[in-house]
Structure formats: C-alpha cells, structure tokens
Amino acid sequence: MPSSSRRHGREVALQALYGTEVGRRPAGEILTELLARNESSEGRAFVRDLVMGTLENSAESDALIGPLLEGWTLDRLPTIDRIILRMSAFELNHRKEIDPAVVINEAVELAKKFSTEDSGRYVNGVLARALGKVAAVPQLNGTDR
C-alpha cells in the first residue's frame, strides 16, 4: 500500500477513533460510513485493522505511553493527541512491517494537522521514548528479540 494511501488511511482511522471517543458511537458503524467513501479494499483493510487494533489494545498502549507523558496524564491530554498516541503505540507494538520512523513521522504530521501548534513536538517526544521501550522490552511487542 503506497505511503500516501496509508497517510490517508491514518486520517480516516483518526476520524473513526475520534467519533467513537467523543461521539460515543460504535466503531463498526463509523467505519461503515467512512469506508463507503472511495476507499480501496486494501485501504479499507488497513483502516479497519488500525481502528480495531487501537481500540482492542488501548490498555496496553496506555500502559506504554502513560508513564512517558511529561507534565500530563492521559485523561488531561487533548483528545486528538491521546488518540494519535494510542494509534501509534498500537502500530509500534503490533505492525512490525511498518518502519517505526514512519509511524512516528505520520503521528507528528497528524498532530500538526489536527491538533494544537505544539502537539507535533510533544507527540514526537513521547513516541521516541515509547520506541525505546518497545525495542527494549520484547513482551511489549510480542517478539523474542
């Protein structure tokens, strides 16, 4: 899947996750609506996997990123930033076929586009520290490094 398609897929996934968190709507319902808009079958699979994986692994992601937040707690973060961090933590932990630098860069770009002026730098710092933990602790990512 081309990187531009994945970038768009991450934007769609962010919209779906935001809808589930803020709108309190079921993920399946939101995905059906969002994916009806000209997504390729490969794009739909990527978005669905990213949304469902993020939701199913949110406790694991929170355990990874929560201790790395400087001056914040997860519940006090802007909603968009929290979702971006969870989504990226899921990718870092479970999508080893995707270069971690790409995951972090995409998260920074999402934060710059959809959140506050300072969010890009903050997301970058948290995910850089998270990457160090994922690489150092095999049970976080399910591999035997």
N, C-alpha and C positions, 0 to 999 in steps of 0.2 A: 504494500500500500504506500503510495507516494507520501512524502512528509507533509506536503501541503494538504493532502486529504486527511492525514492524521491530525494536523493542526485544526482543521475544520471540525473533525470528529471530537476533538477535545473541547472545542467551543460548544458543540451540541451537548456533549456529556455534562459540561458545566451548567448549561441551561436546565437540563433534566434534573441534576442533583439539587440545583437551587430551587426548582419547583417542588421537589419532594420535601426539602427542609423548610422553606418559607411558606409554600402553598399547601403543605401537608397533603399532597396528592400522591397516590400510588405511583411508584416508578414505572410500572408497566404501562399505565395509562398515559403518562407524559411521554414515554419513549414512543409509543404508538403514534402519537400526534407529531412529535418532532421528526421521526424517521420516515414519515409519509412524504416528506419534502425532498424528493430527488436524491436520496442517498443511494449509493451503490450497495449491492449486497455485502461486499467486503466492508464498506463504510458502516453499514448498519451493524454488522457483527462486531466491529471494533468499538462502536459507541455503546452497544448493549453490554459487551464484556466490561468496558470501563465503568459504566454506571453500576451494574450489578456487583462487580468486584469491589468497587469503592464502598458500596453500601454494606456488603457482606463482611468486609474486612475493616470496617470503621473503628472497631475497638482496638484491633491490632495497630492500625495507623495512628490512632490517638495515643497509644502507649509508646509508640516510636517518637512522634513529634511533640507530644505534650511537655516532656522534660527539656526539650530544646528551645522552647519559647522564652525569649528574654524579655522580661517585663510584662508578660501577658499570660493569660490562661486561655485554654481552648474556647471556653464559653464567652470570653470577652473579645476574641478576635472578630474582625469584620466577617460576616457570614461567607462572603465570596472567598476571602483568604483561607478560611477554615476548610472550605470545600476544595479549593485548589491544593492545599497541603495534603488533605486526605487522599485525593485522587492521585497525586504524585507519589505519595508514600505507597499506595497500592501498586503503582507501576514499578517503583524501585524494588519493592519486595517480591512481586509476582510476575513481572514481564521482563525477564532477563534478556529477551531477544531485542529489547529496545535499549540503546546506549543511554546510560544514566545521565550523561551530559545533555542529551537531547531532552530527556524527561524534565530536567531542571530548567533548561532554557525555555521549553514550552510553557512551564509553570510561570516563569518570570514574565513571559510575553502575555499570558492570560491575565496575570495580576496587573500589569501595566495597562492593559486594555479595559478591564472590567472593574478594577478596584481603585484604591487611592494612589496618590502620587508616590508615596513611599513604599507601597506594597511590593513592588518588584524586587527591591533590595532586600526587604525583610524575608520574603519567600525564598529568595536565593540563599540567604544566610542559613535559614532553618533547614532547607533541603540539602545544602552542602554538609551540614553537621549530620543530618539523617543518613546521608550516603555513607559517611564514615562509620556509622553504627551498623548499617545494613551489611557493609563489606566485612566488618569485624566480627559479627555475630551470626554464624550460619543458621541458627534456628529461626531468625527473623525472616530469612528469605527462602527457607526450605531447601537449601543446598548443603552439601558437605564440602565446604571449601577447605 
